[in-house]
Amino acid sequence: MPNTGDIEAVDPSQRSDSQVKVYAVPPREGAAPAEIVDGFLEAMTSDDLQFATARKYLTKAASRKWDPGARTTVLADGPTRRANPANDRDAPQVSSTFELSGTEVAVVDKQHAYQPDKGTYRNSIHLVHQNGREWRIDDLPAGLLLSLSDFQRNYHSVNKYYFASVPASGVPGATGASGPSGASDGASGASGAAEGPSGRNWLVADPVYLRQGIDPETRMDPLTQTVASVLDGPTNWLGPVVASRFPAGTALKKGVRTLTLDDRNGLKVPLNEKASGVSQGQCRQMAAQLLFTLRDVTSMRVEQVELERSDGAQLCVLDADQSQEYAPDQTSGSPAGEYFVDAKGRLVRMQAIGDDTSGKADPKPVDGPLGAGAKPLSTVAVSRDERRAAGVSKDSGTLTTASIVSGGGTAEKLYTSHAKQEKDRLSAPSWDGCGDLWVADRNPANPQLLRFAGGSGEPQQIPVLGLDGARVAGLRMSSDGVRIALLLTKDGHTTLKVGRVVRQGNADHPTVTAVDELRPAAPQMADVTAVSWAGRSRLVVVGKEAGGVQQVRYMQADGSVSGVNPLPGANRITAVAASDDDRLPLMALSDEDGIVRLPPRANWKTVVEEGKSPVYPG
């Protein structure tokens, strides 16, 4: 304990420990306007039920009007207040105005969706002298205003799950729409998602931010908040490309604020009358949405979900094993392999071993033309069932596909870029979870995003809405086929955005109409070098902030920073690869060290000194 030195005030916004609990303090009698403003801003950071203490700083009319859940504005270091007496020149004894400012980081909307929003925040807060005695706030910004540290202390990221509204296009091993018992109940009629004998159902992650503790407004615990959020439906951004199996208007039974696991880690969820008439097939899919959503919310895995009618009767039961047919990564090959292009231009494979920290590998050429080396490759992509691969020629000009299993046949040339310079030709290709192959032709004279349905045939040019003069320099498709990560170049900088893949048609004639609603996925970085999907709603990004050094870090697909600390740095990484299975090591291409891998809880290890284009299936 120090016994000398100056006493310094501690900014309350610097608290970041999620275990810290802030107790709101009501306004003291005779408090000055500045004290009222400071007290209110501090009270907003608490878990006070109904924000009762924060409301004591407001006039009765302002309290009735204020909706804390309308939005949450996140500022880097919290708001700075400054008195603005010019606005109160005519009545300084009864009126007081303060300007609020700060560096805006994000806005979380009423659906709990995180939206990065860099820029300067400016707003005002107005007070009146009530009855000539006490100052109270009568006009204030909408919702909550929090520092980044207070936001991270109060909220955590949760992946809600909804079914992809995607027609399948000949994916090997695709399942039908039947539930675990094999019976198809026509659940698609209620949800609008693709379903049928040649279709399949799989879940897509929709990230939101929910309270880590009791929600001050709903009084729900975190588990119950999460269930209620799933019932509310998908966020506006993801909504057009996914569907919920819960009928419109479905909610928890009136008065339910707490849900608890039983001694077998089962969860009973009582629903209102809107869900009482669903079929068994649809009900099982409803339960699957909850099972997947709750996996990362509780300290113990939820093993079973039982949905109940409003009268308490059982609707259906689904356990964790039965829910696997709806797994978001059900199209991924098994066992997972690590692939790269060796010094001879061949596609080679090595077995991915999650706990191997030695860095040693025994890469072997794949079967078929891409492993023969007759036509050297520069970049590659392996289909998610690990039966086919796509390769771009050494000069980055030609895209070819071929089988990588024994007896798979000859290669098929799909496309040739006519750009003059190698750097302006084809990007690295990528497979989505629907069996389609994607690549960008970076030709400045005719830049295109191309899709090959089923990984063969003629290319379909996909419009990318909202590019604003940028050019697609690279891409990575998500396993769910609903989202695409795009590296975009403009004015000498490369940034990362995630877009929605809009599909129409049916299982026999699927089509993609556009990529739209681009949103920043790494807003802190001025330049992004490489990206890979690293989970159902997470990316691993290589880039640097303005004036900074290169870093490798995890980002959420909504643009928020993952709770994982920045990863160990390697020397000049130009490509990165991750698996949806976080037990498997990251792979990267280092200009100085060659192909390297980062096993869990270890440092980067060189696999081979000469090679390029490290990839996992996808």
C-alpha positions in Angstrom: 0.0 0.0 0.0 1.6 3.3 -1.1 2.0 5.9 1.7 3.4 8.8 -0.3 2.6 10.6 -3.6 -0.3 12.6 -5.0 -3.9 11.5 -4.8 -5.4 11.1 -8.3 -9.0 10.7 -9.3 -9.8 7.5 -11.2 -12.0 7.7 -14.2 -14.8 5.3 -13.6 -15.0 4.5 -17.3 -11.6 2.7 -17.0 -13.2 -0.2 -15.1 -13.2 -3.2 -17.4 -13.4 -6.2 -15.1 -16.7 -8.0 -15.8 -16.9 -9.0 -12.1 -17.0 -5.3 -11.0 -20.5 -4.3 -10.0 -21.4 -0.6 -10.2 -24.0 0.7 -7.7 -25.9 3.8 -8.9 -26.0 6.7 -6.4 -29.0 9.0 -6.4 -28.6 12.8 -6.7 -27.8 14.6 -3.5 -29.9 17.5 -2.4 -28.9 20.8 -3.9 -26.5 19.2 -6.5 -25.2 21.5 -9.2 -26.0 20.9 -12.9 -22.6 19.4 -13.7 -22.9 17.0 -10.7 -26.4 15.9 -12.0 -25.0 15.2 -15.5 -22.0 13.2 -14.1 -24.3 11.2 -11.7 -26.7 10.3 -14.5 -23.9 9.2 -16.9 -22.5 7.1 -14.1 -25.9 5.6 -13.2 -26.4 4.4 -16.8 -23.4 2.0 -16.3 -25.1 0.2 -13.4 -27.3 -2.9 -13.3 -30.0 -1.1 -11.3 -33.4 -2.6 -12.0 -35.4 -0.5 -14.4 -32.6 2.0 -14.1 -34.6 3.4 -11.2 -31.7 5.4 -9.8 -30.7 6.9 -13.1 -34.3 8.0 -13.6 -34.1 10.0 -10.4 -31.8 12.4 -12.3 -34.6 13.1 -14.8 -37.8 15.0 -14.7 -40.9 12.9 -14.5 -41.8 13.6 -18.1 -38.3 12.8 -19.3 -38.3 9.6 -17.3 -41.5 8.4 -19.0 -40.1 9.2 -22.4 -36.6 7.7 -21.9 -36.1 4.2 -23.3 -32.8 2.8 -22.3 -33.2 -0.2 -24.6 -33.7 1.9 -27.7 -30.0 1.9 -28.5 -26.6 1.8 -26.8 -24.0 4.2 -28.1 -20.4 3.0 -27.3 -17.7 5.6 -27.0 -14.0 4.8 -26.8 -13.4 6.5 -23.5 -16.9 7.5 -22.4 -18.5 10.9 -23.0 -16.8 14.2 -22.2 -19.2 17.0 -21.0 -18.8 20.7 -21.5 -21.1 23.4 -20.3 -22.7 25.5 -23.0 -24.0 28.7 -21.3 -24.7 30.3 -24.7 -27.8 28.2 -24.9 -29.0 29.4 -21.5 -28.3 33.1 -21.9 -31.9 34.1 -21.5 -32.6 32.1 -18.4 -29.4 30.9 -16.7 -31.2 30.5 -13.4 -33.7 27.9 -14.6 -31.9 26.3 -17.6 -28.6 24.6 -18.2 -27.1 22.9 -21.2 -24.1 20.6 -21.6 -22.5 19.4 -24.8 -21.5 15.7 -24.8 -18.7 14.5 -27.1 -16.4 11.5 -27.6 -15.0 9.1 -30.2 -17.8 6.8 -31.3 -17.0 3.1 -31.6 -20.3 1.4 -32.3 -24.1 1.5 -31.9 -26.0 -1.5 -30.5 -29.6 -1.3 -31.8 -32.9 -2.4 -30.2 -32.4 -5.9 -31.6 -29.0 -6.0 -29.8 -27.1 -6.0 -33.1 -23.6 -4.4 -33.0 -22.9 -1.9 -35.7 -19.4 -0.3 -36.0 -19.6 3.4 -36.3 -16.3 5.3 -36.3 -16.5 9.0 -36.0 -17.0 11.9 -33.5 -20.0 11.7 -31.2 -21.8 15.0 -30.4 -25.0 15.5 -28.5 -26.4 17.6 -25.8 -28.2 17.2 -22.5 -30.5 19.9 -21.0 -31.5 20.5 -17.4 -34.2 22.6 -15.7 -34.4 24.0 -12.2 -37.5 22.3 -10.9 -39.6 24.4 -8.6 -36.6 26.6 -8.0 -35.0 23.9 -5.9 -33.4 20.9 -7.7 -31.8 20.6 -11.1 -33.1 17.7 -13.2 -32.5 16.5 -16.8 -35.5 17.2 -19.1 -33.9 16.5 -22.5 -31.3 13.7 -23.2 -29.9 11.5 -25.9 -31.7 8.3 -26.8 -30.8 5.1 -25.1 -27.6 4.4 -23.2 -24.3 6.1 -23.5 -21.4 3.9 -22.4 -17.6 3.8 -22.6 -16.1 0.8 -24.4 -14.9 -0.6 -21.1 -18.3 -0.3 -19.4 -19.9 -1.9 -22.5 -17.5 -4.9 -22.3 -18.2 -5.2 -18.6 -22.0 -5.3 -19.0 -22.4 -7.1 -22.3 -21.2 -10.2 -24.0 -21.5 -11.6 -27.5 -23.9 -14.4 -28.1 -24.5 -16.3 -31.4 -28.2 -16.8 -32.0 -29.1 -19.4 -34.7 -31.6 -19.4 -37.5 -32.0 -21.6 -40.5 -30.5 -20.6 -43.8 -32.9 -19.6 -46.5 -30.6 -21.2 -49.1 -31.5 -23.7 -51.8 -28.9 -26.5 -51.9 -27.0 -27.2 -55.2 -25.9 -30.7 -55.2 -23.9 -30.9 -52.0 -22.5 -34.4 -51.4 -24.1 -35.9 -48.3 -26.8 -33.3 -48.1 -29.7 -34.4 -45.9 -33.4 -33.9 -46.5 -35.8 -31.9 -44.4 -36.8 -34.7 -42.1 -36.4 -34.5 -38.3 -34.3 -36.9 -36.2 -37.0 -39.6 -36.5 -36.9 -39.3 -40.3 -40.4 -37.9 -40.7 -40.8 -34.7 -42.7 -43.5 -32.4 -41.3 -43.5 -29.6 -43.7 -41.9 -27.1 -41.3 -40.7 -25.0 -44.2 -44.2 -23.7 -44.7 -44.0 -21.8 -41.4 -40.5 -20.5 -41.9 -40.0 -19.9 -45.6 -36.6 -21.6 -45.6 -35.7 -24.0 -48.3 -36.6 -27.6 -47.6 -37.4 -30.7 -49.6 -36.0 -34.1 -50.6 -32.9 -32.6 -52.3 -32.7 -29.7 -49.8 -31.4 -29.6 -46.3 -31.6 -27.5 -43.2 -28.7 -25.9 -41.4 -28.2 -23.2 -38.9 -26.5 -19.8 -39.3 -25.0 -17.8 -36.5 -26.5 -14.3 -35.9 -24.3 -12.4 -33.3 -25.9 -10.1 -30.8 -24.8 -8.5 -27.5 -26.8 -9.3 -24.4 -26.4 -8.4 -20.7 -23.9 -10.5 -18.7 -26.1 -10.3 -15.6 -29.7 -9.6 -14.9 -31.2 -7.3 -17.5 -32.2 -4.1 -15.8 -35.3 -3.7 -17.9 -36.7 -7.3 -18.4 -35.3 -8.6 -15.1 -34.3 -11.8 -17.0 -31.1 -13.7 -16.2 -28.6 -14.3 -19.0 -30.0 -17.7 -20.0 -33.5 -16.4 -20.2 -32.5 -13.3 -22.1 -30.8 -15.5 -24.7 -33.9 -17.7 -25.2 -36.1 -14.6 -25.5 -33.7 -13.0 -28.0 -34.0 -16.1 -30.2 -37.7 -16.0 -30.1 -37.6 -12.3 -31.1 -36.2 -13.3 -34.5 -33.1 -12.6 -36.5 -31.4 -9.1 -36.7 -32.4 -6.8 -39.6 -29.0 -7.4 -41.3 -29.3 -11.2 -41.4 -33.0 -11.5 -41.5 -33.5 -11.5 -45.3 -31.3 -14.6 -45.8 -32.4 -16.7 -42.8 -35.6 -17.9 -41.2 -36.8 -18.8 -37.8 -38.8 -22.0 -37.2 -40.7 -20.3 -34.3 -44.1 -19.0 -35.5 -44.5 -15.2 -35.6 -45.4 -13.8 -32.2 -43.9 -16.7 -30.2 -42.6 -15.6 -26.9 -42.0 -17.0 -23.4 -45.1 -17.7 -21.4 -46.2 -14.6 -19.6 -44.3 -13.9 -16.4 -41.4 -16.2 -17.1 -38.1 -14.4 -16.2 -35.9 -17.3 -15.1 -35.1 -20.6 -16.8 -32.9 -23.1 -15.1 -31.2 -26.3 -16.1 -32.3 -29.5 -14.3 -29.8 -32.0 -12.8 -29.4 -33.6 -16.2 -28.6 -30.3 -17.9 -32.0 -30.3 -19.6 -33.9 -27.1 -20.1 -37.7 -26.7 -20.2 -38.9 -23.7 -22.1 -42.6 -22.7 -21.6 -44.0 -20.9 -24.7 -47.1 -18.8 -25.3 -50.1 -19.9 -27.3 -48.6 -18.9 -30.7 -46.5 -22.1 -30.7 -49.1 -24.5 -29.5 -50.1 -25.8 -33.0 -46.7 -26.6 -34.5 -45.9 -30.0 -35.9 -43.3 -32.3 -34.4 -40.8 -31.6 -37.2 -41.1 -27.9 -36.9 -40.9 -28.1 -33.1 -37.7 -30.1 -33.2 -36.1 -27.5 -35.4 -37.3 -24.8 -33.0 -35.5 -26.7 -30.2 -32.4 -27.0 -32.4 -32.2 -23.3 -32.7 -32.1 -23.0 -28.9 -29.7 -25.9 -28.3 -27.1 -24.3 -30.6 -27.6 -20.8 -29.3 -27.2 -21.9 -25.6 -23.9 -23.9 -26.2 -21.7 -20.9 -25.4 -23.9 -19.2 -22.9 -23.9 -21.6 -19.9 -20.9 -22.9 -18.1 -22.4 -26.4 -18.5 -23.5 -27.7 -21.9 -27.2 -27.9 -22.4 -27.9 -31.5 -23.2 -31.6 -31.3 -24.0 -34.4 -28.8 -24.7 -38.0 -29.5 -24.0 -40.5 -27.0 -25.4 -43.9 -26.7 -23.6 -47.3 -25.4 -24.7 -48.9 -22.5 -22.8 -50.9 -25.0 -20.8 -47.7 -26.8 -19.7 -48.1 -29.8 -22.0 -45.0 -31.0 -23.8 -44.5 -29.9 -27.4 -41.4 -31.8 -28.2 -38.0 -32.8 -26.8 -34.6 -32.7 -28.6 -31.2 -33.7 -27.3 -27.8 -32.5 -28.3 -27.0 -35.6 -30.4 -30.2 -35.4 -32.4 -29.6 -31.7 -33.1 -26.4 -32.5 -35.0 -28.2 -32.9 -38.3 -28.8 -29.1 -38.2 -25.2 -28.3 -37.4 -23.9 -25.2 -39.3 -20.7 -27.0 -40.3 -22.3 -30.3 -41.4 -20.9 -29.9 -44.9 -17.3 -29.8 -43.7 -15.1 -32.8 -44.6 -13.8 -35.2 -41.9 -11.1 -35.7 -41.0 -10.0 -32.1 -41.5 -6.9 -31.6 -43.6 -4.3 -28.8 -43.9 -3.4 -28.0 -47.5 -0.9 -25.8 -49.3 1.0 -25.4 -52.5 4.5 -26.8 -52.3 7.7 -25.6 -53.9 6.9 -27.6 -57.1 3.5 -25.9 -57.5 1.6 -29.1 -56.3 -1.4 -29.1 -54.0 -0.3 -31.1 -50.9 -2.1 -32.3 -47.8 -1.1 -32.9 -44.3 -3.3 -34.2 -41.4 -4.4 -31.5 -39.0 -3.5 -32.4 -35.5 -4.8 -30.0 -32.9 -2.4 -30.7 -30.0 0.7 -31.1 -32.2 3.1 -28.3 -31.2 6.2 -29.6 -32.9 5.5 -27.9 -36.2 6.6 -31.1 -38.0 4.6 -32.2 -41.0 4.6 -34.9 -43.6 2.8 -33.2 -46.6 1.8 -35.5 -49.5 0.6 -34.5 -52.9 -3.2 -35.0 -53.4 -4.5 -37.5 -56.0 -5.4 -36.1 -59.4 -4.0 -33.4 -61.7 -3.6 -30.7 -59.0 -1.2 -32.9 -57.1 0.8 -33.9 -60.1 2.5 -30.6 -60.6 2.3 -30.6 -64.5 0.7 -27.1 -64.3 2.1 -25.3 -61.2 -0.4 -23.5 -59.0 -0.3 -20.2 -57.1 -3.4 -20.4 -54.9 -5.9 -23.2 -54.1 -9.2 -23.9 -52.4 -10.4 -27.4 -51.3 -14.1 -28.2 -51.2 -15.6 -28.8 -47.8 -16.1 -32.5 -48.4 -12.4 -32.7 -49.4 -13.2 -34.5 -52.6 -12.5 -31.7 -55.1 -10.2 -28.7 -55.3 -9.8 -25.5 -57.3 -6.4 -24.1 -58.3 -5.3 -20.8 -59.9 -2.3 -21.1 -62.3 1.2 -19.9 -61.4 0.6 -16.6 -63.4 -2.8 -16.1 -61.6 -4.6 -16.2 -64.9 -6.5 -19.5 -65.1 -8.9 -21.2 -62.7 -9.1 -25.0 -62.8 -10.9 -27.7 -60.8 -10.3 -31.4 -60.4 -11.0 -34.3 -58.1 -8.4 -34.9 -55.4 -9.5 -38.5 -54.6 -8.2 -41.6 -56.4 -9.7 -42.2 -59.8 -11.3 -38.8 -59.9 -10.6 -38.0 -63.6 -9.2 -35.0 -65.5 -9.1 -31.3 -64.7 -11.7 -28.8 -65.9 -10.6 -25.3 -66.9 -13.3 -22.9 -65.7 -12.1 -19.4 -66.4 -9.3 -17.2 -67.7 -8.6 -13.6 -66.7 -7.3 -11.3 -69.4 -5.7 -8.7 -67.1 -2.2 -7.5 -68.2 -0.5 -7.7 -64.8 -0.4 -10.8 -62.6 -1.5 -8.9 -59.5 -4.7 -7.9 -61.4 -5.8 -11.3 -62.3 -7.5 -14.0 -60.2 -7.8 -13.9 -56.4 -7.6 -17.1 -54.4 -10.8 -19.1 -54.9 -13.2 -20.2 -52.1 -15.9 -22.8 -51.7 -19.1 -22.2 -49.8 -21.2 -24.6 -47.8 -23.6 -25.1 -50.8 -20.9 -26.6 -53.0 -20.4 -23.5 -55.1 -17.0 -22.1 -56.0 -16.2 -18.3 -55.9 -13.4 -16.2 -57.2 -12.7 -12.6 -58.0 -11.3 -11.4 -61.3 -9.3 -8.2 -60.3 -8.9 -7.0 -63.8 -9.2 -3.1 -63.5 -10.8 -3.0 -67.0 -13.6 -5.4 -65.9 -13.5 -6.4 -62.2 -15.9 -9.2 -61.4 -17.0 -11.4 -58.6 -17.7 -14.9 -60.1 -19.7 -17.9 -58.9 -19.6 -21.4 -60.3 -22.7 -23.3 -59.3 -21.7 -26.7 -58.0 -18.1 -25.9 -58.7 -18.3 -26.3 -62.5 -19.8 -24.9 -65.7 -20.2 -21.3 -66.8 -19.5 -18.5 -64.4 -22.2 -16.3 -63.0 -21.2 -12.7 -62.4 -22.5 -11.6 -59.0 -23.3 -7.9 -58.5 -21.7 -6.5 -55.3 -23.9 -3.6 -54.0 -22.3 -0.7 -52.1 -18.7 -1.0 -53.3 -18.5 2.8 -53.7 -15.6 2.6 -56.1 -13.7 -0.2 -54.4 -12.5 -3.3 -56.1 -12.7 -6.9 -54.7 -9.1 -8.0 -54.1 -9.8 -11.2 -52.2 -12.7 -13.2 -50.6 -13.6 -16.0 -48.2 -17.0 -17.7 -48.2 -18.5 -18.8 -44.9 -19.4 -22.4 -44.5 -23.1 -21.5 -44.2 -23.0 -19.9 -47.7 -24.9 -16.9 -46.4 -22.0 -14.5 -45.8 -18.9 -13.5 -47.7 -15.8 -11.8 -46.4 -14.4 -9.4 -48.9 -11.0 -7.6 -49.1 -11.7 -4.3 -50.9 -9.0 -2.0 -52.3 -9.6 1.7 -52.8 -7.2 4.7 -52.7 -4.2 2.6 -51.9 -5.8 0.9 -48.9 -7.3 -2.6 -48.4 -10.2 -3.0 -46.0 -12.4 -5.9 -44.8 -16.1 -6.0 -45.2 -18.7 -8.8 -44.8 -21.6 -9.0 -47.1 -24.9 -10.9 -47.3 -25.3 -13.5 -50.1 -28.8 -13.3 -51.5 -30.0 -16.5 -53.1 -33.3 -17.3 -54.8 -34.7 -20.3 -56.7 -35.0 -23.8 -55.5 -32.8 -26.9 -54.9 -32.9 -27.8 -58.6 -32.3 -24.3 -59.9 -30.6 -22.2 -57.3 -29.2 -18.8 -58.1 -27.5 -16.0 -56.4 -28.8 -12.5 -57.2 -26.4 -10.3 -55.4 -24.0 -9.6 -52.5 -25.4 -6.7 -50.5 -25.4 -4.8 -47.2 -21.6 -4.6 -46.9 -20.5 -3.8 -43.3 -17.0 -3.2 -41.8 -15.6 -6.3 -40.2 -12.2 -4.8 -39.0 -12.9 -1.1 -38.6 -9.9 -0.6 -36.4 -7.5 -1.6 -39.2 -6.4 0.8 -41.9 -5.0 -2.0 -44.0 -5.9 -5.7 -44.1 -3.6 -8.2 -45.7 -5.4 -11.5 -45.2 -8.6 -13.0 -43.7 -10.1 -16.4 -43.0 -13.3 -17.6 -41.3 -12.4 -19.1 -37.9 -15.7 -20.3 -36.6 -19.4 -19.7 -37.1 -19.3 -16.0 -36.7 -15.6 -15.2 -36.2 -12.8 -14.2 -38.5 -9.0 -14.2 -38.1 -7.6 -11.1 -39.6 -4.1 -10.0 -40.6 -3.6 -6.2 -40.8 -2.5 -3.1 -39.1 -3.9 0.0 -37.6 -2.9 3.4 -39.0 0.7 3.9 -38.2 0.9 0.6 -36.4 2.6 -2.7 -37.0 1.1 -5.9 -38.5 -1.0 -7.9 -36.1 -3.0 -11.1 -36.2 -6.3 -11.1 -34.3 -9.7 -12.5 -34.0 -12.7 -10.4 -35.0 -16.4 -11.0 -34.8 -18.2 -11.0 -38.1 -20.3 -8.0 -36.9 -17.1 -5.9 -36.6 -16.7 -6.1 -32.9 -13.4 -7.3 -31.3 -13.3 -10.8 -30.1 -12.6 -11.4 -26.4 -9.4 -13.3 -27.4 -6.2 -11.3 -27.1 -4.1 -10.5 -30.2 -2.3 -13.6 -31.4 1.5 -13.9 -31.4 3.0 -12.1 -34.3 4.9 -13.8 -37.2 7.2 -12.2 -39.7 5.3 -10.5 -42.6 2.3 -12.7 -43.0 0.6 -12.6 -46.4 -2.0 -15.4 -46.1 -3.8 -17.0 -43.2 -6.1 -20.1 -42.8 -8.3 -21.2 -39.9 -10.7 -24.1 -39.4 -14.2 -23.8 -37.9 -12.9 -26.2 -35.3 -10.9 -24.0 -32.9 -9.0 -27.1 -31.7 -7.0 -27.1 -34.9 -4.0 -24.8 -35.5 -4.0 -21.6 -37.5 -1.9 -21.7 -40.6 -0.2 -18.8 -42.4 2.3 -17.9 -45.0 5.2 -15.9 -43.8 7.5 -14.1 -46.3 10.5 -15.0 -44.0 9.5 -18.3 -42.5 7.5 -20.1 -45.1 4.4 -22.1 -44.2 3.8 -21.8 -40.4 1.2 -23.1 -38.0 0.1 -21.9 -34.6 -1.2 -24.7 -32.4 -3.3 -23.9 -29.4 -1.3 -22.5 -26.5 2.0 -22.4 -28.5 4.0 -20.2 -30.8 4.3 -20.2 -34.5 6.2 -23.2 -35.9 7.6 -23.5 -39.4 6.1 -26.4 -41.4 8.1 -26.0 -44.6 10.3 -23.2 -45.6 9.0 -23.1 -49.2 5.3 -23.1 -50.0 2.3 -20.9 -50.4 -1.5 -20.7 -50.2 -2.2 -22.5 -46.9 -5.9 -23.5 -46.6 -8.4 -25.6 -44.7 -11.4 -26.9 -46.6 -13.4 -24.0 -47.9 
